[in-house]
Structures are given as structure tokens and as C-alpha cells.
Amino acid sequence: MNNSFDTQKQLTINGEQFHIHSLQGLGDQAKRLPFSLKILLENLLRNEDGVNIKKQDIKALLNWDSQAKPSAEVAFTPARVVMQDFTGVPAIVDLAAMRDAMERLGGDPAKINPLSPAELVIDHSVQVDGYGEDGSFDLNAKLEYERNKERYEFLRWGQTAFDNLKVVPPATGIVHQVNLEYLARVVFNEERNGQRFAYPDTLVGTDSHTTMINGLGVLGWGVGGIEAEAAMLGQPISLLIPQVVGMKLNGRLPEGTTATDLVLTVTEILRKHGVVGKFVEFYGDGLADLPLADRATIANMAPEYGATCGIFPIDDETINYLRLTNRDETQLKLIEDYAKHQGLWRNDGDEANYTDTLELSLNDVVPSLAGPKRPQDRIALDQAGDIIGKHLKGFQDERLAKRDNSDEQQARIEDEGPTTNPDEPINEAQFMGAAKVNFKGQEFELKDGACVIAAITSCTNTSNPSVILAAGLVAKKARQLGINVKPWVKTSLAPGSQVVTDYLKNADLMDDLDALGFNLVGYGCTTCIGNSGPLADEISEAIQQHKLVVSSILSGNRNFEGRIHQDVKMNFLASPPLVVAYAIAGRTDIDVYNEPLAQDANGNDIYLKNIWPSVSEVNELVKKTVTKEMFATSYGNVYKGDDRWQQIKIPDGKLYDWNDASTYIKKAPFFDGMSIEPPGIPAISGARCLAKLGDSVTTDHISPAGAIKASAPAGEYLQENGVEKSQFNSYGSRRGNHEVMMRGTFANVRLKNLLAPGTEGGVTRTQPDDELASIYDAAMAYQQQGVPLVVLAGAEYGTGSSRDWAAKGSLLLGIKAVIAQSYERIHRSNLIGMGVLPLQFKAGESHESLGLTGQEQFDIEDLFDKTKEVCVIATNNEGKKVSFSADVRIDTPKEWDYYKHGGILQYVLRNMLSN
């Protein structure tokens, strides 16, 4: 490695010498760099090789202009990669397929191997089937293993076949919480050739909430599985040196508020300010009183406020947390001394040079919710009843409009007679907003606004003892007053690690949560990712038959349309104690400050204030019940797993023995027909529009998680292959099968394709015949005709989780280009990684302003290497042409290399073949 700036030094810590790249001799400008850019600077210095990282790259970062538009590209080399199983399984499938391709092309398959630590945590596969009673955990674990046997066999093979890959078994915890509590090093201590090296812990992860680790001062963010695979194979992550927004925190959270309220406030402020593609860094005197768990809660939701990362500096609180979570004292000394030497330690009054600065007084934070569709849509709790009521009214008006349309249809049928496909006659009861339900021996009326799911779930909040114990205290006080949750609410507790249940038991609160139906259902993401499981048949039938507008409330980070449950229209994010409170109320359109949540046995009204714990009560309980020994015990044999895991058969061999009959694991098709020479930049002409979409189309809309409908193309495929509906599992669990996932692309039940107005779901109109068809069937028909496809979209295309299948599925459907008003960072990158061209309308233009109907043929002029803009010609059926310029959103030279090779994995594979 090169050493152009003479930074290779030795640092003595604990009597041992460590080789480091010191930032001390780089002058005042380096000292004034934001914390995150100092970590990036060290990364460049340490990996300078004259090829991927050159002297001028380091100089560009040293001379960083905080106000300039990002233009200088650098190569970030993460120290490790972290994955969860939904995104990790297809990543390992791709690596296994790469080994096959390597052998076919005459190379050594053993070269396909992670070169840096890769850690995969199985946390996304458990679903909430059993709930609200003892034995729920065991039932859900049993079903998880039954449903995912093939996937787990494959992962156990991967653990033995690939070096540097470790798998944390099911029922251990959520990847980000396990990362925070156990996997994170903060500073790496590595031995090479008998010498010790120290450098910052950095990472990328195949889940957008990888940023949670920023709370520990570790630089990392979510990438698509495609980029993560390349990182595992030694490819640096290409990025433009970002702008950095500093957010100054001061004051303390007031009585009655939680870390969840703080993060929803931060999310609202930063999303409104605009931080997409930027780093966010938190500083200020408020950090002195901000617990690490609260910092991690804020860092976790960086994707929700749109930033690449949301990082906190290292300080005493960092060390205290690491000590609590049973990190070695020698390692803690290394972290502290190294951070202080490198200027990575927080001191009072520190303030770096930032692009912009914002300020938040923690004293101004108020109790909050977010919803009903987006995490950045914060609602102050004292206004929630009114605001949610207005949202409810909007959904009710939609329902009435559908009734009116149905009335017209019915009148036409009566006048003209039935068509070959008549609508069903009107049933007025469908529009009354209420239904009588008999469930488990209780009869009640289920109404619009009912809360049917209340879930304490997601790493965002279950990593934070203060909000979990507060939820337990709410349950305890409610139980003492003799009140319970409403019978129609599906309740669940899915902690992020086993430590959570340890301290709940230690605090004597587990029985209280159980008594209210918040029984342990599993250690995993569950409801937050759409694994909420089925509602009771009686509840689901009432919702569907009467078209009820019902809601969910969860302590998660995502509430996009169609994500939580297909029967649920409104979804709200809230702190765990509020989740319990709303479950008691049984509805979300309630003024929780002024209306009673319930009545006790004597008919007395019980209000939120009667069951809400004080801050001092919660803090005292945290100090008393959360201990270092709990972390030592929980993570003592973290890779061992339970008996079920130990009994899984491990296939042999460095090449995977693909089972053609499998409906879970299929050989990835991305290398089929691949040649040694790259194909170059493809031409796109005569393309048709597969989908015309509005703003804020998320990766949930493009590649949904959650349940697979029997009538959907993916459901039909599974049934054709002998899979019973009860064994469908979820889209996420079948991500290792491209046949399922390409059929699930654009299949979200809430997707509105403007090409097929009046429809919801994966529906389009084929051109030029203008016939309705499923998006999958239409795409296959276009492929048979050799017609390339495009997608037209609005602003913020691809927001949400870092779902590589949103890009992979797009490619397999035959989509060659997307033309959108703007992109979320990860999805734009993923599209390029799969060889799909991201184009962007010029500022002020859109498919609406240009009058594009989506029925045109699209020709995109030939691209050349590093082209900044391109002409698109849209020709309608009458031959009228609309020409417009679009920006080419291939932002870096490395991304151009990927696109010319047909994708990032093909680029890596060809490089390995040539070396």
C-alpha cells in the first residue's frame, strides 16, 4: 500500500504497539472535518493503492468544501459486511451461482469467497402465527423451522463452504440489535504477520437500518445485497464525498416523552430539511445526557429521514455502553485511546465544519405518533385523535366513492343485462363502517378506526430498555386497575435480543405483559417487515366483507402502504408504552389525553395518565434491572443455536448441489450466457411502459414483503409446483427463488399503476392493444415479442428498505430503464448494479408535465461512457412525438464500469477471471 501523506505510525496502548494511520499530522483542516469524514479519511489513507484509491482522492477529502455540490468520487472499503436472512439468502445464492459461473468460464471457484468478515443474522423469518397466550414462542419457532428448512440448510452449507462467513441462528435477535450489543468492534484489533493493526470499525449491511450502529460511532449504512456481495469480494464501495449536515442537540427530554418521540421529531425535521444522499452528524451538549440506546434509536431511522448515515461521536457514554454489554476491558482501552489520538473522541464544545447546521432542544420534544403511511409524518399525541379521525374520514370517503361507482355499474347491469364479467350486486352493509363479530366467545362490534394489530417489535425500540420497561410498567398498572386490551387486537412482543426478556423478567414485568396478551412471539423483526401473520378468520372476514378501515400500531420504523398487513389501511408508529395504551383503547381515532382508554370493573373511566409511568420510575428500573451478566449469558454461545438448528443437515461441497424441485432456493439466472468480454452499453429502442407511477413509490411497492396471495402470479406459481396455500410462507422467505420474486415484483396490493386507473395491485395495460393484464404476465408477453420495457415514476422512487429484489425483479421483468423525478440512494445504486439505467426528469418536469400517458413507444438515444444527459423520444399511437432530455443518474466512474458490464457482479467476476 502507498503512504503518500506519511501517516503510518505506531501507537502504544496497554503496553502493546499498534500500527495505525494517524490523522494528527494532517493539519487544521483535517481536525475540522466532521467525525464521519475523519473515519472516511483514515479509510482512504489505509487503503491507498494507487489504483482504486489515489493520492488525489485523499487530497480531495482533505480539501473538502462543505458547501460544494458533491463531485469527487472516493472508494470506501468497509471492514466487514452484516446481513439479515431476507437479503442475505439471495446474496449467498448469488455467490454460489458465481462459483458455478467461475468454473464454467475456466476460473477457480474458490476465488468466490468473502475477503472480509461477513456476519449474517437470521431474524426476518419468524411470523406471528401464535400470539396472546403461553406457547406462542414455541409454536412460531416450530413453524419457522418447518417453513424455512431448505433456506436454513442452504445457510448452514454457506457457513461451511465460504470462509469468513458466520451465521447467527434463529431466535437470537434482530440483526441491528445483535450488531449493537455483540458484533460491533468500534475499533478493529487485527493481527497480520505477527504485527498488530488498529483501525475504525466500518461496515455496510444488506438492510437499510444498518445505520443503527452509527449510535456507537461506527460508520456504516445499508446497501443492496448486490453491493454487499461485491464488498465481500473485495470491491470498494464507490461514493461521492458527501455533504454533512450537523444536528446540534441540547437540553433534556421532558417528563412524559420517550426516545421514540425524539426520533419521530428528528425524522420529521431532517426529512423536511432534505438530507437524502448526505451524512448527518449529531453533536452538542445534549449528547452528555443522551443514553447510547437513545442514540441508537435515532441512528436506526436514518433511512426514514433520508440520510446515508446518522452518526454520533465516541465518548464516555459509548464506553459505558460497551462495558454494560460485556465488551473486554482491554478492547475498551484500545477504543478510548485510539479515538482520542485520532480526534474521534467527543469533547464538550466540539463543533466541526458542516454543510448545514440544525438545532433541536430536547426540551421541546412532545409525545408523538407517525402515520398513517409514512414514518416522517409525525403527529403530536395531543392532536392525534383529530388528525387520525380526518385520515379515517378520507378513507371512508374513498369507500363511499367506490359504492357510488358500484351503484352506477349495478344500474347499468340492470338496464343492459349482465356482461360476461358482471360486478357483484351491491351489499349496502359493506359501506356501514361496522360489523358484528363473534370471536372466542365474545360478541362485539368492530368499527372503522379499530386497532387490530398492536406490536412491540423492531430493532428501533426493542434495543432501548427505557421504552421496553415503560411498556411493561403500563401493562402492570393496567393489570392492577383490572383493564385489558380489546378482544379484536392482535398483540405481540418480539424483542431484538434475548437480553430484553431477561431484564423484563428481572423487573417482574413479563407476567404483566403476558396478562395483556403481549406474550413473547419470537426474537425477530415480525410485524415491522410484514410478518404480522394472519388475523383471526372472524376479524379478517369482517374487515373484508364490510370494507372496514382498520389500523395497526407498532413500535417499528416502517409503516408504508400494504407493508404491515393487507387488511389494514392505516399504520402508525409509536413508542412501546403507547402501543400497549392503544391496544387497551382498541382504536386509534381516540383523543388519548381526554377520552378514557377503558373502564374498570366498577365502571370507572381509566385514562392514559392513570397508567403512564414517570421518567424517574423508568430510569430507576433500567439501572436496577439491566446488567452486564445478562449480555454475557445471552451471547455466550451466540453461533451455536438451539437443538433445531443443530439438527439441520449440512450439504457438502464447495459448489452447491441445486435442487430443481426446490421452491425456496433456485440457481440465480444472472450469469446465464455470460461471456468473458463485457457487453458494453446497451441500446434501448421501441420500449414500452410497464408501469406509470406517482410519487413516493417504495421498494415495498416494487418488491413487497409479507404474505403471498393465492391469486397473485407468485401464488399461482407455488400452487402449480405443489405448494399448499398454508405453506406459502412470505415473499421475503422465498427471496432465494427468482421465479417467486420476479412474479412478486410490482405486486403490492396498494400499488397504483396510472396506466390502469381505478385498479390497485400488480395490474397494467399492455400496448398497443390496451388490454388489462397482471404486470408479470404483461412483462412475459413483451419479452416473447422482444420488446424492452421502461418505468415512469414521480419523486422519491425506491424509498424504503434496501431491497435488492426491487432491482433484480425489475431486470428479470425486462425493464431496461426507469425515468423518475428523483431516487432514493440505495435503489438507484441497485438499479445500476443490475444493469438497469436510472434516468431522471429535468428539474420541474415530470411524466405529467410532459403529457406522457405511458401508452407511447420510447426510444433512448445511444449512451456513451460518462454521458450526463440523454434525449428520450416518446411516440404515441398516432405517431406524435414528445422529445425531452433526462439526466443520466450513473453518478460515478465505477458505476459506469458496472453498467457496461451488465451489472456489478458480472464486473467482479470478470475481474477475478483476469487476475
N, C-alpha and C positions, 0 to 999 in steps of 0.2 A: 504494500500500500504506500501511496505517496504521503508526504508530510510537508506540504508547501508552506505552511504557516508555523512550522516548528512548535507544534503543540504537544508532541509526545513527551510526557513527563512521568515521574514516579511519585506516588503519594503513599505515605506510611500511615496505616490505620491499624490499631490493635497490634502494633509491632510487626506488621506484615506489609510488604511493599506491593502496591498495585500499579500496573501500567494504565495510564489514563491519557485522554486528550484534554488538556487543560484549557479553559477559557480565560484564564486570568491575564494572559499576556496579549489579549486581542484589543485592548483599548476601551475607551469610554463608550464607544458606540455599541460594542458587544454587551457592555454592562447594562445599557439602557434598553436592550432588546426585551420584548416580553418573555416571560418564563417559557412559554411553549416554543418560541423561536430559538431560545438558547438550547433547548433539547434537540431541536432540528439541526442547529448549527453543529453541535457535538456529533450528531449522526453523520453529517456530511464530512467533517474532519476525520472521523474514524474510518469511513468507508471510501475516502478519496482514492480512486484507482486510475484516473486519467482517461477513463472511458465513459462509464456511467456517471461518475462524479469528477468534475474537473475543477481546477483552481478558480476559474471564473465563476463557477456555480457558488462556491463558498464566498467569494468576494461579493457576489450579488446579494447573498443573505446578510453579510456583514454591513453592506451599504443599503440595507432595506429602507425604502422610503415608505413610511407608514401611510401616506396619502395617495400614493400612486396606484393606478389600476394594476392588478397582478399581471405580470408578463413574463417573469423569469421562471423557467421550469427547473425543478430540482428532483433528485431521486432519493426517496425516503426508504431506508432499509430497516424494517421492523425487526426487533429482536425475537419476536415469537408471533404465532398466529393462534387465535382462540376461536372455537366453533361450537355451535349447538347442532343437534342432530337433524333438524329440518333442513338446514343449509349445509351441514357437514356431510350427510349421507351422499347427496349429489356431488359434492366436492370429491369424496373418496371414490365414487363411481367414475367420475371423470379421470382421476389419476389411474384407476385400474384400466380404463379404456385407453389411456395414453400409453400404458405399458404394452398393451396389445398392439397399438399402432407403431410403437417404437420397434417392436420385434418384427412386424410386417415390413417396415421400411429398412430393416437391416441394422438397427441400433441395439444397444444394450438396455433391456427393460429395467434393470436395477438402477439405472440413472434416474428413473422417475421415483423420487424419494424426497420427503421433506428434509431440507438442509438446515432448518432451524426448528426449535421446539414447536410442535403443533399439539394443542390440547383441545379435546372435544368433550363436551359435557352433554349427556343425554337428558334433556329437560323438557322437550317440546311434544312428547308423545303421549303423555298421560292425559286422559279425558275424564270429565266429571260425569260418570255414569251413576255411581253410588254417591249419595250425599245425605246429610241431615240425620245420620244415625251411626252408631258404632259399627265398625266393619267396613265403612266406606273406603278407607285407605286400602285395605286388603283386596276388596273387590276391584277397585280401579287398577291396582298393581297387577292383579291376575289378568284382567282384560288387556292391559297394556302389553304384557308379555305374549299373550295369545295373538294379539293383532300384529305385533311387531317382531315375531320370531325371525323371519327372514332378514329383516333390517339389522337386528342385533347379531345374528350370525355373521352378516357381512361386516359389521363394525368390529367384531372380535377378530375376524380374518384380517382386517386392515391394521388392527393394533399389532398383530404379529408379523404381517407381511411388510409393513413400512417401518423404517427406522424413524425415530424422533416423533412418533405419534402415540399419544396417551389418551385413553378414553375413560372418562368418569362415568360410572354406570348409572342406570336409572335410580330414582328415589333418593338421590343425594342432594340435589338442589338445582337452582336456576343458574345458568352459566355465568351471568354477571355477578351474582352474589358469591358463587364459588370462586370466581376470579378475584373479587374484592377480599374475601375472607381467607383465601388459601393460595391461589396460583400466583398472585402478583408478587414480583420481586422488588419493585420500586427502583432498586439499583442491582444490576446483574453482577454476580461474583463468579467469574469464569476462569477455569484453568486451561491453558493451552501450552503445550511443550514445556511443562514444568514452571510456567510463569502465571501470575495472577493478573487478571484484567478486570477493571470496574468500568461500567458504563450504564447510562439510564435504561431502565426497563421501558421498552416501547412495543407496540403491537398493533395489528389490525385484526378485526374479527368479522365473522360472517353473520353478524346480527347488528342492526343499526344501534342498539343500545350498549354496544361495546364501550361507548363513551362513559359509562358509569365509572370505569376505572380512573377517569380523569380526576375524580374526587380524591384519589391518593397521590395526585401529582404525576401520574403515568400518562404519557402522551399516546393516544390511540383512538381509533374511530372505526366505524363499521364500513366494510366494503362488500361488494358482491362476492359470492363464492368463487367467481371466476378470477377476480383479482387476488383473493386469498390463496387460491391454488398456485397462481404464479409466484406469490410471495413465498409460499412454502418451497417452491422450486428454485428459489434464489433470485427471483426478479425483484428489483426495487419497485416501489410504488411511485409512479410519476405524479407530481403535483406542481401547480404554480405556487410560488411563495405567497401565502395568503395575507390578506389584511387581518388585523387582530383588533377586536372590539373589547375594551376593558369595561367591566361592570363593577362599580365600586359599591360595596355593601357596608352599611354602618347600622348601629343600633342593635336591638334585640327583638325577637318575636314577642308580641304581646300575649297576654293571657287569652286562652281560648283558641289560639291558632296552632297549626301544625306545620311540619316540613312540607307536607303536601300542598297546603295553602301557599307556602312560599314558592314552591316550584311552579305551580299554576300561574302565579303572578309573574315570575321571571319569564315563563314561556310566553305569556301574553305580551309583555314589554318587548322582548327580543324579537319575536315574530313580527310585531308591528314595526320595529326599527328596521328590520331587514338584515339578517346575518347569514343568509344562505351562501355557502362556499367560503365562509370566514371562520377563523378561530375566535372563540370567546374565552376571556380570561377573567377570573374573579379575584378581586383584591380589596383592600380596605380594612379598617379597624374592626368591622363587623365579623371578620373571619375569626377573631380571637375567641368569640363566644359561639361559634357555629360548629357543632359537632361534626365529626367526619361522616357519620351516617346521613346528616342533612346535606353535606356537600355532595355525597354520592347520589343522593336523591335528585339534586339539581343537575349534576353532570349526566345522569342517566337520560334525562329528557332533552339532551342537545338536539336529537333529530326532530323533536317536536317544535323547538324554537328555530330549527333550520340550520344550525351551525355544524361545521365539521367536528368540532370538539367544544367542550365547555369545561375548562381545566382550572384547578386550584393549585397553588404552590405547596411545597413541602414545608411543614413547620412542626411545632411541638405536638399539635393535635394529631398529625399524621403518625408520629412516633407512638403516641399514646394508643392510638387505634391498632397499630401493628402489634404493639405489646399485648393488648387485650385479646387479639386474635391469635396469640401464641406464636408470633414470629421470634426467631432466635435473637438473643441479645447481641451477639457478635454481628449479625446482619443489621440490627438497628443502629449500631455504632457506625458501621460502614455507610449506611444511608445518610445519617446525620452529618458525618464528616465530609463525605463526598459532596452532598448538596451544598454545604456551607462553602467548600472550596470553589465550587463551580458557579456560585451565585444563584443557586436554585432554592435557597432557603428563604422563607418569608421573614422579613423584619418589619416592625412597626413603621409605618410611614412610607414604605416602599411604593413607588409608582413608576411603571415603565413608560416607554413611548408607545402610545396606542394610536390606531387609525381613528377611532371614535371612543368616547367615554360616556357611559350612562351611570346613573347613581340611583340606588334604591335604599331607602331607610326601612329596615326590617320592622320598625315600629308601625309602619303604615300597612302592613300585610293584614288582610282580613280573611276569615273563613270563606272558602270558595269551593265551587264545583267547576267542571268544564264539560261542555257538550252543547247539543246532543249528537254532533257528528265529528267534531274536530277537537283535539286537545288544547289548541290555543284559544278556544272560545270560552274564556273564563266567565263565570257567573258568581258574583258576590252572594254569599249564602242568604243574606237578609233580603235579597231581591229574587232569589231562586224560584219561589213559588209563583210569582207573577210572570217571570221570563219563561219558565218551563211551561206554564199554562198557555202562553202565547205560541210557543213552539207546538204544543199539543193541538191548539186551535188550527194551526196551519196544516197539520197532518189530517185533522178532521175535515177541513175544507177540501183537501185533495180527495178524500174518500167520498165526500158528497158530490164532487165533480165527476168522479167515476160512476156514481149512482146515476147522475143526470145523463151521462153518456150512455149508460146501460139502458136507461129509460128510452132514449131515442132509438137504440138498437132494437129494444123489445117492441116498440111501436112499429118500427119498420118491418119486423118479422110478422107482427100481427096483420099489417096491411098487405105485405107482399108474399107471405108464406115463408117457411123456413128455408134457409140456404143449405148448401151441402155441409156447412160447418156452423150451425146457429149457436149464438151465445145462450147460456142457461137463462131461464126466466129469472126475473128479479125476485130476490128474497129480502123484503124490507128489513127483516131482523138483522141482516148483515150490516146495517148502517145505523144501528141504535146506540152503539158505543158501550154496550153492556151485555153480559151473558151470565146465565145461571150455571153454576158448576157444582158438581158433587165430587169431592176428592178426599180420599182417605177418611170417609165417614163424616166429613163436614160439608155443609152446603153454604155457598156464599155467592155473591155477585162479583164477577170480575169486570172491571171497568177500564175505559180509556185512562191512561196515566198510571195504571198499576205497575208496580215494580215487580217483575217476575224473576229477575236474577240479581242476587247480591253476593258479590265475590270479593273476598280478601285474597288478592293474587298479585303477581308480577313483582319482579326484582325491584322496581322503583320504590316500593313502600315496604315490602317484607324484609328488606335489608336493614330497615330502620327500627330499632327496638322501641323508640318512643311512641311511634304511631301504632305499632302492633300491641304494645302493652296498654295503650289508651283504648284500643278496640276491646281488649279483654276487660278493662275496667268498666266500659259502657255496658258490656254484657253482664258483668257482675251486678252492677247497680240495677239494671233492668230485671234481672232474675230476682234480686232482693225485693223489688217492688211488685213482683208477680206478673210482669208483662212479657210477651213473647213476640216473635216475628209472625207476620201474617201467613196463613197456610198456603197461599199461592206463590210464595217467594222461594226460589231455589237458592239455597245458601251454601257457601263453601269456603274453606280455608286451605289455601295452597301456598305454604311458605317457600321462601327461596333457599332455605337450608335447614338442616336438622337442628341447628342451634336454636332456631326460633321456637320450636316446640319444647326444647329443653328449658328455655327461660320462661315460657308461658306456664309450664308445669311448676317450675321453681317459684313462680309468683302466685301459684294456686289459682290460675285463671282459666286453665284448659277446660275444666268441668263447666264453667260458666259459659264459655263459647259453645261447648257441646250442647248445653241445655237449650241454647237459642238456635241450634241447627248448624252452627259454624264448625262442624266436625272436620277433622283433617281428611282431605280427599287425595292428597299426593304432594310431593315436593317437585313442583314444576310450574310452567307458565300458564297452563289451563285456560281459563276464561279470557285472559288478555289477548291470546292469539287465536281465539275462536274455538278452543277445545272445551267449551262450556258444557258439552254433552247435550243430550236431548232434554227438553222439558217434558214433564209428565204428559201422557197422552191426553188426559182430560183438559189440561191447561192449553196445550198446543191446539187441540181441536177447537176449543172455544175461541182462541185468538184468530185462527184461520177462517172458521165458519162465520164469525161475526166481524171479521176485519178490524179487530181491536188494535188500537195504537198503544202498545205497552213499552216498558223501558227496562233498562238494566242499570245497575250502579256497581262500579268496581274500582278497586284501588290500583288500577293499572295505568298505562301510558298511552294506550291507543283506543279510540272509540269510533273508528271510521265506519261508514255505512256497510252493513252486511257482514261485519267482522265478528261481532260477539255472538249473534245467533240470528238465523234467518227469519224468525218470527218477531224479532224485536226491532222496532223502528228508531227508538231514542236510546242513546247510551251515554252515561255520564261517568266522568272520572271524579273520584273523591278520596279523602283520607280513609283509612280503615275504620276509625271510630264512626265516621259519618255513614259508611257502608252499613254498619250494624244499626245505626239510628234509622236509616231509610228502610231497612228490612223490617224493622218494628212498625214503621208507618205503613208500609206496604204500597206506597205510591210516591212518585217523585214530584207531582204537581202540588206540593204542600208547602205552606209557609212554616218552616220548622221552628221559627222563633215564636210565632204567635198562635199556631194551631197545635193541639195536643197530638203526640205520636200515637197514643193508645190510652185506654182506660184500665185501671187495675180492677181487681175482683170486686171492689166496693163501688165501682163506677167513677172513681176519681180520675180526673184528667192528669196524664203524665206528659210533661214537656221535655224538650231536649235539655234544658237547664237542669232538670232533675237527675239526669243520668250522665252528664258530661263531667269528666274528671278535670281537676286543676293541673296546671303546668307543674307545680311543685310536687303534687301527688305522683305524676308520671315520672318526673326526673328522679325522685327518691326511689321509686320502684326499679328504674333502669339501673341505678347504682347498686342496688341491693341484689338484683337477680341475674344480671348478665356478667358471666365470669370467664376468665381465661381458660379454666378447666373444661368448660363446655366446648370450646373450639378445639382444644387438644383431643378430646374424646371423639367429636364428630368427624374430624379429619384425620384420625389416627390411621385408618386403612381406607383411604378415600378411593383407591382404584380397585379394591377387592370386590365390592358388590355383594348382594345377598345370594342366597342359595340358587335362586332362579338364574341369576347372571352366571354363576359359577358352573351351572349345569349345561349352558349353551354349548353346542358342538362348534369347534373352531375348524373351518376348512383349511386344508394345507395348500402350499404352493405360493410362489411369487406372482404368478398370473392367476387371476380369479376365474373359477370354473362357472361361467354364466349358465343359469338355468332358464331355458327359453320359455318354460311354463310359468315362471315367476310373474306375479303381478305387482311386486314391490321393487325388485332390482332388475333393471334391464341395462344391457351394454349401451353406453351413451353413443349416439349416432354422429357426433360432431366431427369425428375423424374419418368417417366413411369416405372412401375415394380420395383421401388427402394425398397430394403429391409432395415430393421433396421441395419443388420450387413453388414459391408463393404465387397466388393467382393474380395479384395486383388489384388495382382499384376497379370495382365492377361498374358496368353501365346500367342505368335504371331508366327504362323507357316503356311506354304503354302500360304503366302501372294503374291499378285500380285501388280505390279507397276501401279498406275493410271496416274501418270504424271512424266515425267523426264524433269527437268527444269534447266536452266542456272543460271548465277549469277544475283544478284540484283532483284530477283522476289519480288515484293512489295505486301503489303496487298491489293493494288488496283488491282493487277493481280489476287489475290486469291479470294477476295470478293469485286467486283467492286461497286463503286457508279455510279451515272449518270443514263442515260436512259436505259430502258429495251427494247430490240429488240423484235419485234413480232415473229420472227423466233427462238428466243432463248427458251430453256426449260421453263424459268420463264414466257416469253411472252405467250407461248402455254398454260401454266397452267392458267394464268389470263383469256385468251380467253375462255378456257374450263369452267371457272367459271363465264362467262357472263360479263367480264370487257372489255369495248371497248378500242381500242388502245389509243385513246385520253385521257383515264382515267388511263393509266398505272402508271403515276407518276414515281418516281425513285426507284432504289433499296434501297437507304437509307431510304426513307419514308416508305418502307414496311419491315423494319427490325424487326417489331413485328410479322411477319409471317414467320415461319421457312420453310414453303413449298416454298415460293418465294426465300428465301435466300439460301437454300441448292441447288436450281436449278441455282442460280447465282454464286455459288462458282466455281472458276476457269473458269468463263465465259467471262472474259475480252477479248475484240476483239483483243487486242495486245498480248495476251498470246501465247508464242511459246512453245508447248509441243514437245520435241525432240523425243517422241515416235511416233509422227505423223508428220514427217518432211514435209516442204512445206505448212503446214497449219498455220493459225492464229485463235485464239479464243479457245473456250472450246471443243477441239477435242482430242480424244485419239484413241489408237488401243487396242482392247480387246485381251486378251491372254487366251488360246493358239491359238485361231482361226485367230488372226491377222486381225480383221475387224475394219474399221473406225466406230466410234460412238461418240456421244456427251459424255462429261465426266459424266454428270448426268446420262444418260441412261446406260452407261457402269457401273457406280457405283451401280445403282439399280440392274442390271443383276448380278453383283458379289455378292451383298447382298442376292439375291434369292438363289444363289449357296452356300452361307455360306463362301465366300472367303474374308478374311481380305485384306486390302489394305495398301500400303506404297507409299510415295512420295520421289523421289530422287531429290536433289537440289544442287545448287552451293553455292557460298559465299553470305553473306548478305541476307539470306532468311527471308522474312517477314518485310523488311524495310517499312517505311511509317506510315500511320495513325494507331492509336491504335484500329484497328477494331476487336472486339471480334468475329464477324461473320466469320472472316478468320479461326478461330479455331473451332467455333461452326459448321460452314458448313463442315469443314474437318471431324469432328466427325460424322455428320449425313450422309455423303457420305460413311462412313465405313472405313475411314483412321485410322489405329491404330498406325502408326509410320511415322515420317519424318526423312530422313537421309540427312543431308545437310553439307556443308563445314563450315558454320558459320550462326549465327542467329542474328537478331535484338532483343534487350532485351524484348520488350513488347510481341512480337509474341511468342517467346519461352515460356514465362511465361503463356501466354494464352493457348498454346497447353496443357501444364501440367494441367492448370485449367479446361480443358475439358476432361482430361484423355487420351490425345494423347501423345505418347512417342517421345520426341525430341532426336535424336541421331546425333552425329557429326563425320564425317570422321576424321581420324587421320591427323595431320599436313602433308601437302604435298600430301595427297591422295584426290581423288575425284571419282565420278562415271565414269569420262572419263579415269583417270589413271588406274582404276581397270578393265576397259573394260566392264562395265555394260551397257547392251543395254536397260534394262527396260523390256525385254521380259522374264526374269527369274522368278522363284519362290523364295521367300525369307523366310528363317527361322531365327528367332532371338532366341538365347539361353535363357533359363529361367533367369529372373532377380531376384535378392534378394535385400532386403532393403539396400539402400545406395550403391549399385553396381556402380563402377566408369566407367567400360567399359564392353562391351559385344561383343560376337562373332556373326557375321552375315554370313549366308551361302546362296549364290545365286546360284541356279541350273538352267541352261538353258534347252532348249527343247531336247537337245541331251544328257542330263544327266551330262554335265560337270559342276563342282562346282568351285566357287570362294569364298574363305573364307577371311574375313577381320574383324579386330577389330574396334569398334566405341566407342567413348566416350558417356557416358550417361549424357545428359545435364539436369538432375534433380539436381540442384545445392545446395539445402538446405534441412535440415531435414523436414521442414514444407512442402516443395514441394513434398517430398516423401509421407507425410501423405495425401496430396491432391490426388496424383496419385493412392495410394492404395484404396482410397475411390471412385475412378472413376471420381473425379473432386472436385473442391473447394466448390461448392455449396452443393454437397452431404455431404462433410465433415462438413460443418457448420450446415446443417440440422440435421445430426445425433448427433452432439454435443448438439444442442438445445433440441433434444428429450431426451437426457440422463440427462439433468440438470433440 
